[in-house]
């Protein structure tokens, strides 16, 4: 081959490589577009599964919010009509994020709703949920949950906790905020022998204008630019500063304080909040 032939071959090879590179980029862009479309659909479906608004129940004021860090969330909250007198309130957090966590959460929602119907014991509901989900949850996944039942006839609140962050109890008379540390372990790591023993009903003493706040660790573990966590103390201050203004004000205050704390940093975890106020 002559020197001219090598120049032609080199030119053809370079153009072919460039064309192949463009084809790969185009294919990757199309694949990303397809995945983004699928995620958008998944987000819309998940939004349908979450409550659009809190139900009305005599004697209580309720407000809840979910803010996903990604297009789909591993957090979950729900309101469940147990019977004519009782309303169930659930919050949960699947280990991990994204599509796998959101799928487990959708399954959890279905099982919880089925078991909660006409069952006045939150602990018994969580025991049954754990037994159903345990065989289907991968070894490296688990679900933390808190489930409480509001009884407007008896003015009662009963809580069961499956390894979830302890709810915060605001007492109007003393204006104090304390964690409610009822026993329990996460869903999905034990077939039931240990889980059933640890999970029990816990009566929460709520008087007029007292509040109970349920949340996921996306609130307390939010980081600022210095790598510092928002933390439980700041959250308790937010609750104390807003509790007299009602359930919706508590949720709004906490979200606002978290955003002020993080500044322009992107949200690094799903955030879910539920506030219940005794009226």
KOLNUMAR-62070 format. One record per residue (C-alpha): residue in one letter; residue number from 0; x, y, z. Coordinates in pm, 1 decimal. Layout:
% KOLNUMAR-62070
{r=A; k=NUM; u=X; v=Y; w=Z}
...
This chain:
% KOLNUMAR-62070
{r=X; k=0; u=0.0; v=0.0; w=0.0}
{r=X; k=1; u=114.2; v=351.3; w=-72.8}
{r=X; k=2; u=137.7; v=631.1; w=179.0}
{r=X; k=3; u=-175.6; v=778.6; w=24.0}
{r=X; k=4; u=-365.0; v=453.3; w=84.7}
{r=X; k=5; u=-273.3; v=459.6; w=454.6}
{r=X; k=6; u=-398.4; v=816.2; w=482.4}
{r=X; k=7; u=-730.9; v=712.0; w=326.9}
{r=X; k=8; u=-758.8; v=406.4; w=555.3}
{r=X; k=9; u=-681.8; v=620.1; w=860.1}
{r=X; k=10; u=-942.6; v=875.9; w=757.7}
{r=X; k=11; u=-1205.0; v=602.9; w=704.9}
{r=X; k=12; u=-1121.2; v=445.3; w=1043.2}
{r=X; k=13; u=-1147.0; v=777.6; w=1224.3}
{r=X; k=14; u=-1479.3; v=858.6; w=1058.8}
{r=X; k=15; u=-1611.3; v=509.3; w=1136.2}
{r=X; k=16; u=-1504.9; v=541.8; w=1500.9}
{r=X; k=17; u=-1670.1; v=883.1; w=1523.8}
{r=X; k=18; u=-1990.2; v=748.3; w=1366.3}
{r=X; k=19; u=-1988.4; v=450.9; w=1605.8}
{r=X; k=20; u=-1932.4; v=682.6; w=1902.4}
{r=X; k=21; u=-2226.5; v=899.7; w=1792.8}
{r=X; k=22; u=-2444.2; v=589.6; w=1752.6}
{r=X; k=23; u=-2355.6; v=474.2; w=2105.1}
{r=X; k=24; u=-2427.2; v=819.0; w=2252.0}
{r=X; k=25; u=-2758.4; v=832.3; w=2064.2}
{r=X; k=26; u=-2851.1; v=485.4; w=2190.2}
{r=X; k=27; u=-2759.8; v=576.7; w=2547.7}
{r=X; k=28; u=-2962.9; v=897.0; w=2523.3}
{r=X; k=29; u=-3265.8; v=702.6; w=2397.3}
{r=X; k=30; u=-3224.1; v=447.0; w=2676.8}
{r=X; k=31; u=-3201.4; v=722.5; w=2937.6}
{r=X; k=32; u=-3509.4; v=887.1; w=2790.5}
{r=X; k=33; u=-3696.4; v=556.8; w=2813.3}
{r=X; k=34; u=-3582.0; v=499.2; w=3172.9}
{r=X; k=35; u=-3678.4; v=853.7; w=3268.8}
{r=X; k=36; u=-4022.1; v=793.2; w=3117.2}
{r=X; k=37; u=-4058.3; v=467.8; w=3313.3}
{r=X; k=38; u=-3953.3; v=644.7; w=3634.0}
{r=X; k=39; u=-4204.8; v=919.0; w=3567.5}
{r=X; k=40; u=-4479.7; v=658.6; w=3535.5}
{r=X; k=41; u=-4360.3; v=487.7; w=3855.5}
{r=X; k=42; u=-4365.1; v=821.8; w=4037.0}
{r=X; k=43; u=-4721.0; v=891.5; w=3918.5}
{r=X; k=44; u=-4835.4; v=548.3; w=4034.7}
{r=X; k=45; u=-4669.1; v=593.7; w=4371.4}
{r=X; k=46; u=-4826.3; v=937.1; w=4411.7}
{r=X; k=47; u=-5167.2; v=772.5; w=4364.0}
{r=X; k=48; u=-5086.4; v=520.2; w=4639.4}
{r=X; k=49; u=-5005.0; v=794.7; w=4891.4}
{r=X; k=50; u=-5289.9; v=988.2; w=5058.3}
{r=X; k=51; u=-5388.9; v=1307.6; w=4881.3}
{r=X; k=52; u=-5522.0; v=1454.6; w=5204.4}
{r=X; k=53; u=-5580.3; v=1356.4; w=5565.7}
{r=X; k=54; u=-5924.3; v=1219.4; w=5655.5}
{r=X; k=55; u=-6144.1; v=1395.7; w=5908.5}
{r=X; k=56; u=-6184.0; v=1220.1; w=6243.1}
{r=X; k=57; u=-6359.0; v=1361.1; w=6548.6}
{r=X; k=58; u=-6120.2; v=1462.3; w=6824.5}
{r=X; k=59; u=-5804.7; v=1468.4; w=6610.5}
{r=X; k=60; u=-5633.8; v=1690.6; w=6354.6}
{r=X; k=61; u=-5395.1; v=1518.5; w=6110.6}
{r=X; k=62; u=-5143.7; v=1635.0; w=5850.5}
{r=X; k=63; u=-4897.4; v=1428.6; w=5644.9}
{r=X; k=64; u=-4638.2; v=1483.5; w=5373.5}
{r=X; k=65; u=-4393.0; v=1278.4; w=5164.5}
{r=X; k=66; u=-4100.0; v=1444.7; w=4984.5}
{r=X; k=67; u=-3901.7; v=1190.1; w=4777.1}
{r=X; k=68; u=-3528.6; v=1240.5; w=4726.4}
{r=X; k=69; u=-3554.4; v=1070.8; w=4387.0}
{r=X; k=70; u=-3838.2; v=1027.8; w=4142.5}
{r=X; k=71; u=-3973.8; v=739.2; w=4349.2}
{r=X; k=72; u=-3958.6; v=697.3; w=4725.6}
{r=X; k=73; u=-3886.3; v=418.5; w=4972.0}
{r=X; k=74; u=-4088.2; v=604.1; w=5235.2}
{r=X; k=75; u=-4457.9; v=545.5; w=5286.3}
{r=X; k=76; u=-4744.3; v=677.6; w=5492.1}
{r=X; k=77; u=-5111.3; v=593.0; w=5495.6}
{r=X; k=78; u=-5444.9; v=645.9; w=5667.6}
{r=X; k=79; u=-5658.9; v=334.8; w=5708.5}
{r=X; k=80; u=-6022.4; v=322.3; w=5817.8}
{r=X; k=81; u=-6010.1; v=36.2; w=6069.3}
{r=X; k=82; u=-6382.5; v=51.4; w=6152.4}
{r=X; k=83; u=-6649.0; v=309.9; w=6223.3}
{r=X; k=84; u=-6473.4; v=432.8; w=6538.2}
{r=X; k=85; u=-6103.2; v=394.1; w=6460.1}
{r=X; k=86; u=-5851.6; v=530.9; w=6210.6}
{r=X; k=87; u=-5511.7; v=373.7; w=6149.8}
{r=X; k=88; u=-5208.6; v=592.7; w=6077.1}
{r=X; k=89; u=-4897.8; v=427.9; w=5933.2}
{r=X; k=90; u=-4546.8; v=542.8; w=5843.4}
{r=X; k=91; u=-4265.1; v=327.9; w=5707.5}
{r=X; k=92; u=-3919.2; v=340.1; w=5552.2}
{r=X; k=93; u=-3769.5; v=66.3; w=5334.4}
{r=X; k=94; u=-3391.9; v=26.8; w=5349.6}
{r=X; k=95; u=-3241.9; v=155.6; w=5025.9}
{r=X; k=96; u=-3388.7; v=394.5; w=4770.3}
{r=X; k=97; u=-3531.6; v=406.4; w=4420.5}
{r=X; k=98; u=-3733.5; v=145.4; w=4232.4}
{r=X; k=99; u=-3654.4; v=-163.3; w=4451.7}
{r=X; k=100; u=-3753.3; v=20.2; w=4771.0}
{r=X; k=101; u=-4069.2; v=161.2; w=4613.0}
{r=X; k=102; u=-4180.3; v=-184.8; w=4497.3}
{r=X; k=103; u=-4138.0; v=-332.3; w=4846.1}
{r=X; k=104; u=-4328.7; v=-37.1; w=4986.1}
{r=X; k=105; u=-4619.6; v=-95.8; w=4747.1}
{r=X; k=106; u=-4638.9; v=-459.6; w=4863.6}
{r=X; k=107; u=-4619.6; v=-346.6; w=5226.3}
{r=X; k=108; u=-4908.6; v=-105.5; w=5172.5}
{r=X; k=109; u=-5132.1; v=-378.8; w=5032.2}
{r=X; k=110; u=-5055.9; v=-624.2; w=5312.9}
{r=X; k=111; u=-5096.5; v=-361.4; w=5585.1}
{r=X; k=112; u=-5433.4; v=-247.2; w=5451.4}
{r=X; k=113; u=-5559.2; v=-604.3; w=5432.3}
{r=X; k=114; u=-5451.4; v=-687.9; w=5788.8}
{r=X; k=115; u=-5561.2; v=-358.3; w=5945.2}
{r=X; k=116; u=-5929.2; v=-394.9; w=5860.1}
{r=X; k=117; u=-6132.3; v=-429.5; w=6182.0}
{r=X; k=118; u=-5821.4; v=-509.5; w=6389.3}
{r=X; k=119; u=-5798.3; v=-277.5; w=6695.0}
{r=X; k=120; u=-5443.7; v=-389.5; w=6787.6}
{r=X; k=121; u=-5155.7; v=-217.0; w=6604.0}
{r=X; k=122; u=-4908.2; v=-472.5; w=6735.2}
{r=X; k=123; u=-5113.0; v=-764.4; w=6605.5}
{r=X; k=124; u=-5135.6; v=-597.1; w=6264.4}
{r=X; k=125; u=-4756.1; v=-550.7; w=6248.6}
{r=X; k=126; u=-4697.1; v=-912.2; w=6353.7}
{r=X; k=127; u=-4916.4; v=-1034.1; w=6067.6}
{r=X; k=128; u=-4751.6; v=-794.5; w=5820.2}
{r=X; k=129; u=-4406.9; v=-920.9; w=5919.7}
{r=X; k=130; u=-4505.8; v=-1286.5; w=5881.6}
{r=X; k=131; u=-4641.8; v=-1220.5; w=5531.8}
{r=X; k=132; u=-4352.1; v=-1008.4; w=5409.7}
{r=X; k=133; u=-4061.4; v=-1196.6; w=5566.3}
{r=X; k=134; u=-4040.3; v=-1471.9; w=5298.4}
{r=X; k=135; u=-4036.5; v=-1214.3; w=5014.7}
{r=X; k=136; u=-3786.3; v=-958.7; w=5145.0}
{r=X; k=137; u=-3422.6; v=-997.0; w=5039.4}
{r=X; k=138; u=-3165.1; v=-1052.0; w=5312.9}
{r=X; k=139; u=-3016.7; v=-704.3; w=5268.8}
{r=X; k=140; u=-3353.2; v=-525.8; w=5294.5}
{r=X; k=141; u=-3589.6; v=-447.6; w=5580.5}
{r=X; k=142; u=-3873.8; v=-210.0; w=5667.9}
{r=X; k=143; u=-3901.5; v=12.1; w=5972.0}
{r=X; k=144; u=-4262.9; v=95.9; w=6057.2}
{r=X; k=145; u=-4479.0; v=270.5; w=6312.2}
{r=X; k=146; u=-4852.5; v=212.9; w=6319.1}
{r=X; k=147; u=-5099.8; v=381.0; w=6550.5}
{r=X; k=148; u=-5475.2; v=368.4; w=6587.9}
{r=X; k=149; u=-5683.4; v=672.3; w=6678.5}
{r=X; k=150; u=-6007.6; v=590.0; w=6859.5}
{r=X; k=151; u=-6239.8; v=891.1; w=6866.6}
{r=X; k=152; u=-6501.4; v=714.3; w=7080.4}
{r=X; k=153; u=-6257.6; v=648.5; w=7364.1}
{r=X; k=154; u=-6024.7; v=943.3; w=7289.4}
{r=X; k=155; u=-5745.5; v=687.3; w=7278.4}
{r=X; k=156; u=-5422.2; v=646.6; w=7083.5}
{r=X; k=157; u=-5247.6; v=310.2; w=7063.8}
{r=X; k=158; u=-4903.9; v=274.9; w=6905.8}
{r=X; k=159; u=-4690.6; v=-17.5; w=6788.0}
{r=X; k=160; u=-4339.9; v=36.2; w=6656.3}
{r=X; k=161; u=-4137.5; v=-197.2; w=6431.9}
{r=X; k=162; u=-3786.8; v=-56.8; w=6468.2}
{r=X; k=163; u=-3894.8; v=286.1; w=6343.3}
{r=X; k=164; u=-3772.9; v=622.3; w=6471.8}
{r=X; k=165; u=-3949.1; v=698.5; w=6799.4}
{r=X; k=166; u=-4244.2; v=937.6; w=6749.5}
{r=X; k=167; u=-4222.3; v=1271.8; w=6927.1}
{r=X; k=168; u=-4484.9; v=1355.0; w=7189.0}
{r=X; k=169; u=-4559.0; v=1722.4; w=7257.0}
{r=X; k=170; u=-4740.5; v=1793.6; w=7585.0}
{r=X; k=171; u=-4921.3; v=2127.3; w=7580.0}
{r=X; k=172; u=-4937.2; v=2166.7; w=7958.2}
{r=X; k=173; u=-4560.4; v=2140.8; w=8009.7}
{r=X; k=174; u=-4464.0; v=2241.6; w=7651.0}
{r=X; k=175; u=-4214.8; v=1956.1; w=7641.6}
{r=X; k=176; u=-4123.6; v=1720.3; w=7354.7}
{r=X; k=177; u=-4013.3; v=1364.0; w=7428.3}
{r=X; k=178; u=-3957.9; v=1051.4; w=7212.0}
{r=X; k=179; u=-4206.1; v=766.8; w=7261.8}
{r=X; k=180; u=-3974.9; v=465.9; w=7275.8}
{r=X; k=181; u=-4209.6; v=170.8; w=7259.9}
{r=X; k=182; u=-4037.4; v=-165.3; w=7192.0}
{r=X; k=183; u=-4012.8; v=-340.6; w=6854.7}
{r=X; k=184; u=-3784.5; v=-457.4; w=6573.1}
{r=X; k=185; u=-3782.4; v=-392.8; w=6197.6}
{r=X; k=186; u=-4000.2; v=-592.9; w=5957.7}
{r=X; k=187; u=-3841.7; v=-856.5; w=5737.5}
{r=X; k=188; u=-3539.7; v=-985.6; w=5932.7}
{r=X; k=189; u=-3716.1; v=-1238.1; w=6158.2}
{r=X; k=190; u=-3983.0; v=-1494.2; w=6070.6}
{r=X; k=191; u=-4186.7; v=-1399.4; w=6375.0}
{r=X; k=192; u=-4049.7; v=-1577.7; w=6681.8}
{r=X; k=193; u=-3852.8; v=-1276.0; w=6806.1}
{r=X; k=194; u=-4057.4; v=-1007.8; w=6629.1}
{r=X; k=195; u=-4382.9; v=-1121.2; w=6792.5}
{r=X; k=196; u=-4230.9; v=-1108.5; w=7143.2}
{r=X; k=197; u=-4084.4; v=-760.4; w=7099.7}
{r=X; k=198; u=-4379.8; v=-592.4; w=6929.0}
{r=X; k=199; u=-4652.3; v=-474.6; w=7165.0}
{r=X; k=200; u=-4929.2; v=-216.4; w=7193.0}
{r=X; k=201; u=-4839.4; v=105.4; w=7372.2}
{r=X; k=202; u=-5101.1; v=353.4; w=7492.6}
{r=X; k=203; u=-5001.6; v=713.3; w=7418.1}
{r=X; k=204; u=-5153.2; v=965.5; w=7661.9}
{r=X; k=205; u=-5287.9; v=1250.6; w=7448.7}
{r=X; k=206; u=-5479.8; v=1535.5; w=7613.3}
{r=X; k=207; u=-5635.3; v=1837.4; w=7440.4}
{r=X; k=208; u=-5377.6; v=2024.4; w=7222.2}
{r=X; k=209; u=-5111.5; v=1755.1; w=7271.1}
{r=X; k=210; u=-4940.3; v=1639.7; w=6951.3}
{r=X; k=211; u=-4770.9; v=1325.9; w=6822.3}
{r=X; k=212; u=-4523.1; v=1354.1; w=6533.2}
{r=X; k=213; u=-4414.4; v=1056.1; w=6322.5}
{r=X; k=214; u=-4123.1; v=1092.4; w=6081.8}
{r=X; k=215; u=-3859.3; v=906.4; w=5881.6}
{r=X; k=216; u=-3484.0; v=944.7; w=5928.8}
{r=X; k=217; u=-3465.2; v=1157.6; w=5615.1}
{r=X; k=218; u=-3557.1; v=1447.5; w=5844.6}
{r=X; k=219; u=-3304.9; v=1400.6; w=6125.6}
{r=X; k=220; u=-3021.4; v=1274.9; w=5901.6}
{r=X; k=221; u=-3041.2; v=1560.6; w=5650.6}
{r=X; k=222; u=-2693.9; v=1712.3; w=5604.5}
{r=X; k=223; u=-2584.4; v=2073.0; w=5563.8}
{r=X; k=224; u=-2280.1; v=2201.9; w=5372.2}
{r=X; k=225; u=-2051.5; v=2125.1; w=5670.4}
{r=X; k=226; u=-2167.4; v=1761.6; w=5684.7}
{r=X; k=227; u=-2363.7; v=1819.3; w=6005.1}
{r=X; k=228; u=-2696.3; v=1638.8; w=6059.9}
{r=X; k=229; u=-3020.4; v=1827.3; w=6124.6}
{r=X; k=230; u=-3062.5; v=1598.0; w=6422.2}
{r=X; k=231; u=-3332.0; v=1517.1; w=6675.7}
{r=X; k=232; u=-3275.9; v=1825.4; w=6892.5}
{r=X; k=233; u=-3345.3; v=2066.6; w=6604.7}
{r=X; k=234; u=-3654.4; v=1869.6; w=6509.8}
{r=X; k=235; u=-3782.7; v=1882.4; w=6867.8}
{r=X; k=236; u=-3728.7; v=2259.7; w=6866.1}
{r=X; k=237; u=-3929.8; v=2283.3; w=6542.7}
{r=X; k=238; u=-4215.5; v=2086.6; w=6698.9}
{r=X; k=239; u=-4210.8; v=2295.7; w=7016.5}
{r=X; k=240; u=-4216.3; v=2618.8; w=6815.2}
{r=X; k=241; u=-4517.0; v=2521.8; w=6601.3}
{r=X; k=242; u=-4733.0; v=2277.6; w=6798.9}
{r=X; k=243; u=-4976.2; v=2540.8; w=6926.0}
{r=X; k=244; u=-5065.8; v=2627.5; w=6564.6}
{r=X; k=245; u=-5186.4; v=2278.3; w=6471.4}
{r=X; k=246; u=-5080.8; v=1965.6; w=6283.6}
{r=X; k=247; u=-5032.7; v=2129.7; w=5944.5}
{r=X; k=248; u=-4818.5; v=2403.6; w=6098.7}
{r=X; k=249; u=-4588.6; v=2142.4; w=6256.0}
{r=X; k=250; u=-4524.8; v=1972.4; w=5922.3}
{r=X; k=251; u=-4471.2; v=2306.4; w=5747.6}
{r=X; k=252; u=-4231.2; v=2429.6; w=6018.5}
{r=X; k=253; u=-4017.0; v=2114.3; w=6014.3}
{r=X; k=254; u=-3990.5; v=2111.5; w=5634.0}
{r=X; k=255; u=-3902.9; v=2481.8; w=5631.7}
{r=X; k=256; u=-3636.5; v=2441.0; w=5900.6}
{r=X; k=257; u=-3483.5; v=2142.4; w=5718.8}
{r=X; k=258; u=-3462.4; v=2339.0; w=5393.6}
{r=X; k=259; u=-3309.0; v=2638.2; w=5569.7}
{r=X; k=260; u=-3055.9; v=2403.5; w=5731.3}
{r=X; k=261; u=-2949.0; v=2232.8; w=5406.7}
{r=X; k=262; u=-2947.4; v=2547.0; w=5193.7}
{r=X; k=263; u=-2881.0; v=2475.4; w=4827.6}
{r=X; k=264; u=-2765.9; v=2115.8; w=4883.1}
{r=X; k=265; u=-2977.7; v=1848.2; w=4709.9}
{r=X; k=266; u=-3200.1; v=1632.2; w=4928.7}
{r=X; k=267; u=-3011.7; v=1310.7; w=5012.0}
{r=X; k=268; u=-3296.4; v=1096.7; w=5150.2}
{r=X; k=269; u=-3673.5; v=1062.8; w=5136.9}
{r=X; k=270; u=-3860.6; v=1271.7; w=5393.4}
{r=X; k=271; u=-4198.8; v=1174.8; w=5539.1}
{r=X; k=272; u=-4385.3; v=1346.3; w=5823.1}
{r=X; k=273; u=-4718.4; v=1295.3; w=5997.2}
{r=X; k=274; u=-4847.2; v=1519.3; w=6275.6}
{r=X; k=275; u=-5148.4; v=1430.4; w=6490.9}
{r=X; k=276; u=-5302.1; v=1685.7; w=6727.4}
{r=X; k=277; u=-5566.7; v=1610.6; w=6989.7}
{r=X; k=278; u=-5853.2; v=1858.7; w=6966.0}
